[in-house]
Amino acid sequence: MTILLGIGLMILAIFAIAGNISNSKQFGRKIMSNRLIIYILILVGGLVLIIL
């Protein structure tokens, strides 16, 4: 069950990171924002859930 949750979290985080980067390029904002750091932490959390 935690493996499925981890996979879901990773997929969600990947889409969020891709959307954040494309929005940053479109509007000329800086790419590394606080929101992107949170998405990367969620991605790492998903990896941990899959491994454990």
Secondary structure, DSSP 4 states (H G I P E B T S, - for coil): -HHHHHHHHHHHHHHHHHHHHHHHHHHT--S--HHHHHHHHHHHHHHHHHH-
